[in-house]
Amino acid sequence: MSWVKVVGLGVGAAALLGLGIILGHFAIPKGVERPVPQDLDLEILEAVMKQLDAGKIRENLRELSRQPHVASSPRDEALVQLLLQRWGDQASGLDEARTVEYEVLLSFPSPERPNLVEVVVPNGAVLHAYLPKEENVTGEQGGSDVVQPYAAYAPSGTPQGLLIYANHGTEDDFQYLLNQGINLEGTIALTRYGVAGRGAKAVNAAKHGVVGVLVYTDPGDINDGHSFPNETFPYSWGLPPSGVERGSYYEYFGDPVTPYLPAHPSSFRLDSNNASGFPPIPAQPIGFQDAEGLLCNLQGPAAPASWKGALHCEYRLGPGFKSGGDFTEDSQVKVSVHNHLELRNSSNVLGIIRGAVEPDRYVVYGNHRDSWVHGAVDPSSGTAVLLELSRVLGTLLKKGTWRPRRSIVLASWGAEEFGLIGSTEFTEEFFSKLQERTVAYINVDISVFASATLRGQGTPPVQSVIFSAAKEIRSPGPSGLSIYDNWIRYTNRSSPVYGWIPSMGTLGAGSDYAPFIHYLGISSMDIAYTYDRSKTSARIYPTYHTAFDTFEYVEKFVDPDFSSHQAVARMAGSVLLRLSDSFFLPLKVSDYSETLHGFLQAAQQDLRDLLEQHGISLGPLVTAVEKFEAAATALGQRISDLQKGSPDPLQVRMVNDQLMLLERTFLNPRAFPEERYYSHVLWAPRRGSVATFPGLANACSKANNTDHGSEEWAEVHRQLSIVVAALEGAAATLRPVDDL
């Protein structure tokens, strides 16, 4: 080939290359380049805080609570489409929005045959009938889409018997009645909400031959004693006399017939007749107005002082009605329950923001969508916040000014009210993926109970990130204090490490964080604004799970200017960004040391002598706690040292994995075989009276009056060994990764 041809080919190639570069430059859509985040961008954080709009949260809530939306109803499905539309918006949407659908077993009352409570005489004649339906106070309680009050999953039946009053329906309450010489066989028990779980009241009652249970909300427990119509909604935030708390009486969480399996049509299903966790006898909730008509006519011994609420009469135990009252002495109470089980489709809606650097690490933020009626507070206050936060983040995303370091998953859970079904099915379906990759779970269910102070709950490692966010955000109202400084005024404790700090609550099973912490071992938290406990004895906001939980209720009495909703949005947004964008995960595992020391101290003070009598030593537990504390302190120092330099990203990734995986080390699926989904040895339900490790407390409680060498004492030793092994495993996880 001649040199002329070579030169010609070279010039041609160069020209083509140049043309390709020019064409490529103009062909690339502008604005798609994303800045690669190296650490939390404080300017982005500040921009998010400023853009979260109380007015938009108000309008979100107005739309979300406009109609009742019980799980799987047409309105619930319409809200699925609303979320998909918002999260797919061209200007403020996310990278992806999709649904995951499950076929789940739900429980509903019969529209044709309403549940009834009647007072009848022996020949069957009805003296009085209580139709458990709420008064149409604001025009929103009488619609055909308002589900009548009922006890979800309570079996159908028409039990009839003499009425007794059983306080909160605990095992101790029924034992007290037996000690008073009251025959419980064949009776109907009137109980009040609180202390024992809904379903537990029926379980406890059935053990003693009770054939039906009524449950009411006492105005002394919810309204600070106020019970007259002019003292309650719509004149105050109090529960009206006809108000009835609906709820699930199912003992476990997740779909009842596909435990540990996602509820897809192809999954194995239990026969619903053989499924466990349902109430064994019919149950029905009623309003305190109807409860007063029954309880105030009871005969029998006076109830103890601790059993008395705020109804306008003397509380008596029964059985049966007094002479000279509204009913005859031989009158009985008949409870007619016509609930039925039905397979329904229920959807989770997922909104995805993919991480720029660590897309395989997820920060999950969840809120359930379904409500018993309008659900303005529960759960729509949380969904209103979720939608506003997603709007602000989506707008930044679409503009190309922000993309998180780690992936963010926003979730709208379905069928939570029936037993945390949507979130549990999600954790069952994606068990391995979530357990391997999830950094933390943020739950905002009810975002605003009231407007006094923040309520933070969570596992110890999330305390520091919640505190950091709270210190930087102004509290609603005229005080000018930060959320942190306002919080510490209402609920606080003395920490040996930090001094005077706000009190963080622990996580039970009251919302969608439960499967994440108890089943997957993911560090979790719940964020809300709540009321001043010194000014009310209400166990929860008064219209909880009733048809009076409406937009008007929130706007008039809960948060008129929506500043507390805005504060929760800022808190949740700040925590979300800190977890998704910080170079080092803001999880402080050394904060577990205070919890462990507290559990250990309680065991030493209250159980050591008893254990030593049975040849069981707490020595290994003391050593295990010390090992954990040393490893956590050393890891904290290593992180501090790395932060002072320019660490290799791989080093940071390894440390972050240690922080992320710590919670998993406390899981033992065989620790509590009788407890479905509970595997976390530090946060399982504790039924023993000693505030120590739950497995140890429960085992000691059962073994206390048994002989030396019994199976019960063997179980105590096993539970102690389980805790020791978990703590040693946790310490090993926190040590340097090359320390094999």
N, C-alpha and C positions, 0 to 999 in steps of 0.2 A: 504494500500500500504506500502510495507516494506521500511525501510530507504535506502536500497541499490538501489531500483528502483527510489526513489526520487532523490538520489544523481546522479544516472545515467541519469535521465531526465534533471536535472539541468546542468550537464556537457555537455550533447548533445545540449541543447538549447543555452548554451554559445558558443559552437563551431560553431553552425549554425549562431548565431548572428555575431561572429567574421568573419566567412567566408563571410557573407552578406556585412559587412562593407568593407572587402578587395575587394570583387568583385565590389561593388558599387563604390569604389574609382577609380578602374581602368576602370570602364565602363563609367564614366562621361567624356565627351569630354573636352580636355584641352582648355583653352582660352575662355570658355563661361562665366566665372564669370566676372561680370562687377563691377567696383568700383562704389559705391553709392556716387554721388556728394553731398557735403554739401553746397558748394558755388562755385562761379566762380573760376576755376583753372587757375591761371595766366600762369603756364607752358604750359598748353594745348593751351591757347590763343596765346602764343608766338609761339608755334609749328605750329599752323594754319597759322599765319601771315607769317612765314618763308617758308612754303610749297606751298603757293599760287604762281603759276608759270606764269610769263608773256608769256613765249613761248608756254605754253599749251593753254592759252587763245587765242593767235594768231591762233593756229591750229584749235581750236574750231570754231573761227570766219570764218576761211577759208572754213571749211566744211559746216557750217550753211548757209553761204551766197553764196555757189557755184551755186545754182540755185534759180530762183524765187519761192516763196512759199506763194502765196496768200491763205487765209483761205479756207480749204476743198479741196485744190488741191492735186494731187498725191504726190508732193514734201512735202507739209505740213504733209500729213499722213506718209511719210517716216521719217520725223523728229520726229513724235510721236514714231515710232519704235526705232529711235536712242536714245531718252530719256529713253524709257523703258529698252533698252539694257544697257545703262550706269548705270541706277539706280538699275538694277538687277545684276550687275557684282559681281562675287564671291569675288574679292579682294578689290573693292572700291565702292560697291553698298550700298544701304540703306536697312532698314528692309523690306520695301514693296514698290512696284511701281505698279500703276494701272491707268487706264483711266476712265474718266466719259464722256460719249458721249451725245450730245444734237442735236436735229433736229431743225435747226434755219433758219430763212428767211434771205437770203443774196441777194445782187443785183449785176448784172454783165452786162457789155456791150455785144453786139452781135458780135461774131467773123465774121459772114457772112455780116453784115451790119454795118460797122464802123460809129461811130458818126462823124458828119461833121459840119464845119462852112463855109458858103459860102456867097459871096457877089453876089447878083442877081439884075437884072433889072426887071421892071414891067412885061415884057413878059415871065419871067422865065429863061432867058438866064443867065448862070453863068459867071461872070466876073473873079472871083477868088475863089479857094477852099482851105481851110486850113484843112488838115488832121491832127487831133491832135495826132501825133505820134512823138516820140523823135528821134533825129538823132543818128545813130549807131556809136558813137564816139570811143568806145573801143571794139566793137565786142560783147558786152553784152546787147545791147539795142534792137537788132533786132530779138531775138528768138521768136518762136511761143508761148512760155510760158510766155512772157512779156505781161501782161494785158495792153491794150491800156488805155491811160488816160481817166478817166470818173468821174462823180459825183455820187457816190454810193447812191442809193435810189431816185435819181432824176427821175421823170416820163418820159416815152417816149413821143415824139411829135416832130412836125416840125414847131415851131413858126417862124414868119418872120415879120420884122418891121424895122423902122428907128433906127439907133444906137445912144445911149446916153452914156456918161461917168458918172458913179455914185460913184466914189472914192471907199470907203470901203463898200458901200452898207448898211450903217446904216440907221436907221429911220431918223436921222438928215440930212444925206446926201441927201436922197430923198426929204425931206422937203425943203432943200436948192434949189434943182432943181425946185421945184414947185414955190418957192418964186422968181425965176428968170423968171417966166412965161413960163417955158418949159412944154409942154403937154407930160405926160408920158404914156398915154393910147396907148397900142398897140406897144410899143417900145421894143427893145432888150437892156438890160443894160450891159455895160462892167464895171466890178468892179475888184478891186485888193484885194488879200488876206490880212488879218490882221484886227484887231479891232473887227469887227463883226464875229461871227462864220460862217462856210461855209453855213449851212442851213439857218441861219438867213438872209443872203443876199437875198436868193430867197423869203423867207417869207416877208421881208420888201418890196421887189420889187413888189410882187403880190398885196400887199395892194393898190398900186397906178396904177394898170392896166398894169404894165409891163408884157410881155408875155414870155420872156426868159432871162436867165442870163448867161453871160460869166465871168469867174474868171481867173485872171492871177497873177503871182508873179512878182512884179515890181523890177527891179534890184536895185532901190534905197532902197528897204525894205529888200533885202536879200544879195546883192552883194556889198554893199557900193558904188553903182553907176557903177560898172564894168559890161559891157554888151557885149563886143566883144568876139568872139570865142577864140582868143589867150590870153584873160584875165581870162578865166573860165576853168573848168575841161575839159581835163586832165592836163592843165597847172597851175591851182590853184584850191583852194577848191570852187570857185565860181560856181553858177548854169549856165550851158550852155544856150544859147538863146532858144533852143527848149525844155528845161526842163519844165515839167508840174507836178504840185503837185496834186496827186490823193487824195481822202479822202472820208469819209462818210459825207453825208449831212443830216443824220438822226438827229432829234432834241434831242432825249432821249438816254438812254443807256439800254443795254439788248436786248434780242430778241424782235423785233417789235410786234409780234402777240401773245406773251404769257407774258404780263406784270404781274409781281409779282408771276408768276408761272414758275417752271423749264420747259424748252422746251423739254419735253419728248413726244413721240408719243401719249401717253394717255391724255396729258393735253389739256384743252380747248384752242382753238385758235380763235383769231379774224379773220374775213374776211380781207385779206390784203387791200381790197378796202376801208375798214372802219377804218383801223389802222391810228392812229394819229402820227404826228412827221415827216412825209415825206415832202419834198419840194413840194409846190403847183404847180410849173411851171417847165418846163425843164431847166436844168442847165448843163454847160459843162466847165471844166477847159481848158485853152490853155497856151502856152508858151509866154514869153514876146516878142519873135521875131514876133509871129503872132499878138499879142496885139498891137505892134508898128505899123504894117501895117494897122490896123484898126483905132487906136486912132489918129495917125498922119495925117489922112485924114479927121478928123471930122471938121465940121464947128461949128458956134455958139459962145457964149461968152467964153472968156478965163476962165479956171478953177482957183479958188483961190489958193494962194501959198501953202497952207497946203495940197492941193489935188495933187500936182505935184510930180512925181517920177523922174526917171533917164532915161526915154526914150528920144531919140534924136529928140525932136520936142516940139512944144508948146501944152500943154494939153488944149483941148477945150471940151465943154460940149455937143455939138450937139444941136438938133437932126439932123442926116443925115450927108452926106459927102459934102465937099466943091467942088466948081468948080475948074477945073485946076489941080485936084489931080489925084490919080490912078483910081478913080471910078467916075461914073457920079453922078450928084446931086440927081437923083431920085433912086439911088441904095439903096437897103435894105440888111440887114443881115438875113440870114436864118440859123437856128440852128436845125440840125437833130439829135435827141437823140433816140437811139434804145436799151435802157437798159431794162432788164427784171428781175423779182423777181423769186427766186428759193429756195425751201427747200433743205438744204444740212446738212449732218452730220459733226459736228465739235467736237473735243475732247479736254478736259483738261487732262493733265498728272500730276499725284500727286505722289510725293516721300515722304515716311513717315520714320521718325526716332522717335521711341517711347521713351518717358521719363522714367527715372528710378524711380523717386520719385513722380512726379506729372504728370502722363501720360494723365490726363484729362485737362491739360492746354496746349494750343497750341500757338506756335509762327509761324505765316504763312509768308512765303517769296515767292513773286510771280513775274513773268515776262511773258509777252505774247510772243508767238512763231511766229504768222503769220505776213507776211509783204506784202506790195503792190507789190514789185518786189523782188530784191535780199535782200534788207533790212539789209545791213551790219551794219549800225548805229542803225536803228530802225526796229526791236528790237534786232537784233542778237548780238549786243555788250553786251546787258544785258544777253541774253541766254548763251553767251560764258563765262561770269563771273559766272552765276549760275552753269554751268556744272563743272567749275574748283573748285568752292567752295564745290559742292557736292562730287567731287572726293576726296578732302582732308578730309572732314568730314567722308565720307564713308570708307576711308582707316583706319582712327582712330577707327571707329566703328567696322570694321571687325577684326582688330587686338586685340580688347578688351581693348584698352587703354582709351576709352572715351565713355560715353553715357550721353546725356544731362539730366538735372534734369526734364525739361518739354519737351513735345513732340514738334517736328519740322515738319512742313508741307511745302515741297517745291512744287511749282505749276508752270506749264507751261500752260498759258491760251490760249485758242483758240479764233479766230475771234474777237480779240480786235479792229482791225482797222475798223470794221464795226459798232462799238459802244459799246466797253467794254463788248462784249457778253459773252465770257466764264466765266469771273470772276463774272458777274452779275447773270448768271444762277446758278453758284456755291453757291452764297450767298442766292439765292432764295430757292434752294433745301435743303440747310443745315442751314437755318436761325436760328432756335432755338439752335442747337448744337453749331454753331459758336458764336452766341451772348452770350451764357452762359459760353463758355470755352476759347475764344480766348484772349490772352494777348495783342497782337499787330500785326499789319500787316506791313511788309517791302516790298516796291516796288522798283525794279530796272528795269525800262523799257529800255530807252536809257541809257547805263551806261556811255558813253563818247560822249558828243557833241563836245568837244574840250579839250585842255590839260592845261588850265590856273589854274582853282581852283575848289574846291568842290562846289556843289549846294545842299543844304539840304532843304527839305520842309517837313512840318509835323504839327501835332497838338502840342500845347505847352508842354504836358507832355513828349514828346519824345526828346525835345531839349537837355536835360541833357545827355541822353545816346549817342546821336550823338556827342555832344561836347566831352564827355569822350573818345570816340573812336578816334575822330579826333586829340586829344592832344597826343595820343600814337603812331600815325603812321606817318612816314616820308612822306613829300610831294614829288612827282616826280620832277626831275630836280636838278640843282646844288645848290639850295638855302640852303639846309640843314635844312630848317624849317619843323616843323610839319604841317600836313594838316590843323590843326586849325589855326596856326599862319600865314600860307599862305592865308587861306580863309579870315581872318580878314583884310588882305591887300586889298582885292578886293571888299568886300561888308560887311558893318558893321553898327552897330547902338549903341546908348547909352542906357543902361539899368539902371533904378534907383536901381536895386538890384545888378547887376553884373558889372556895369561899361561898358567898351567898349567890345562888343562881335560881332561875326559874325551875319549877318542877316539871319534868317530862313524864307523861303517862306511859304505861306499857300497853302492848297490843294483845287483845284477847281474840275474839272471833266475831266482832260486831260489824265488820265491813269487808270489802274486797281485798284488803291486805292479808287476810287470814291464810289463803292457800299459798301466797308468796312467802310468808315467813314460816308457817308451820309445816308446810309440805315441801317447798323448794329450798328453804334456808336462805332467802334473799333479804338483805338488810332493807327494812321497810319503815314507813312513817305515815302518819295521818295528820293533816293540817286543817284547822278550823278556827273560827272566832266563836266565842261562847259568852256565857253570862257570869255575873258576879255571884259566886256561891254564897257570899255573906248576906246577900239580899233576897235569896230565894232558896227554897228547899226542893224545887222542881227537879225530878230525876231526869227530865229531858224537856225540850220545849213543849208547851201544853197541847198543841194541835197535832202532835206526832201521829202519823198514819191515819188521820181522820180526813173527812171531806172538808174540813175548815182550814187545811193547809193550802192556802191560795195566794195568788199574787197580791191581793189586797191585804192579806194578813202580814206578808213580808213588808210591803210598802208602808203600812200604818204602824206596825209595832216591832218588827224585827230589825230593820235597817233602812229607815226612810230615805236617806240620801245615798245609799249603796256604797258608802265609804268603807264599811267593813268587808263587803264583797271585794272591793278594789284592793284592800289591804291583803286579803287572802290570795288574790291573783298575783300580787307583787311578791308575797312570800313564796308561793308555789313556783312562780317564774324564776325567782332568784335561786332557789334551791335547785331547780331543774337545770339552769345554766351552769351553776357551780359544779354539779355532778357531770354534766355533759361536756363542759369546755375546759375544766381545770386540768393542767398537765398532770399533777398528782391528785388522785382522788381525795376529796375532802372527807374521808371516813376516818375516824379516830378510834382505832381498836383498843387503845389503852383505857378508854372510858368504860370498857367492860369490867375493869378491875374493881371499881366501886360496887357494881352489882354482885360480883363474885364474892367480894369480902363481906357484903351484907348477908348473902345467903349462907356463907361459911359461919359467920358470927352467930346467926340464928340457930344453925345446927349445933354449934358448940354450946350455946347457952341452954337450949331447950331439949336437945336430943342426946348429947354426949353420954350422960350418965346412964340413960336407958340403953343406948347402944352397947356400952361397955359391959352391962349386965348380961348381954347376949353374945359377948365375944366379938363385937364389931368395933373396929377402931376408925376414928376419923383422921388418923395420921396420913394415909395416902391422899386424902382429899386436901389436907393442908398443903402437902408437898405439891400437888397438882396445881393448886391456885397460885402458889409461889412461882412455879415454872411458867405459868401463863403470864403472870405479871412481869417477870424478867424478860420474857420473849417480846411482849408488847412494848415495854420500855425500850428495849434494844432496837426494835423496828422503828419506833418513833425517832430515835436518835439517828438511825441510818437515813431516814427520810429527810431529817433536818440537815444532815451533812450533804446529801445530794442536792438539796435546794440551794445550798450556798455556792455550788459550782455550776458546771455545764454538763449535766449528766447525759450519758448515752441514752437515747430513747428506749433501747431494749432494757436497760437497767430500770427505768421508770416503769416500763410495762410489767416487769417481773414484780416490782414492789406493789404496783396497783393490783395485780392479780392476787397477791397475798391479802391485801385489804378486802378485795371483793369476795374472796373465797372463805374468809374466816367464818362467816355465819354458817356456811355449809358444814363445817367441822362439828357443829353441835347437833347435827341430825343423826338419829339412830332409829331406823324404821321398825326395829323390833323392841324398842323401849316400852311402848305403850300399845300392846296389841289390841286392847279393848277400846282404844280411842282412834276413830277413823281420821286419817290425814295428819294427826298430831305426831310429829317426829322430833321436834326441837326440844332437847332435854332441859333447856332453861326456861322455856315459855309455854310448856304444855299446861293444861288446866290443873290448878292446885286445889285439892279438896281437903287436904290436911290443914290443921290450924297453924302450923309453924311456917313462917315466911321464909322458907328455904327452897332448895332445888325441888321442883314439883314431884318428880318421881320418888324421891326420898321421903318427902313430907307425906305423900299419899300412902306409901308402903308402911311407914311407921304408924300412921293413923289406923290402918287395918290390923297391924300386928300387935298393937298396944296391949290388948287383953288376951293374947294367945300364949301358949306354952313355949318354953325354951326349945329350940330345935324344930319349931313348926315350919310349914311351908311359907307362912306369912313372914317369918323372920328370915328365911332364905331369900325371899323376894326383896326384903330390905337390903340385904347384902348385895344382891344383884343390881338393884337400883344405884347403890353407892358406887359400885364398880363401873356402871354405865357412865356416870358423871365423871369419874376419875379418868376413864378412857377418853371421853370427849374433850376434857380439859387438856390432857396430854397431847391429843391429836391437834388441838387448836394451837398449843405452844409450838409444836413441831411445824405447823403451817406458817407460823410467824417468823421462825428462825430463817437465816439466809438460805436461799434456795439451793446453794451448792453444799449445804450441810446435810448430807444424806444419813 
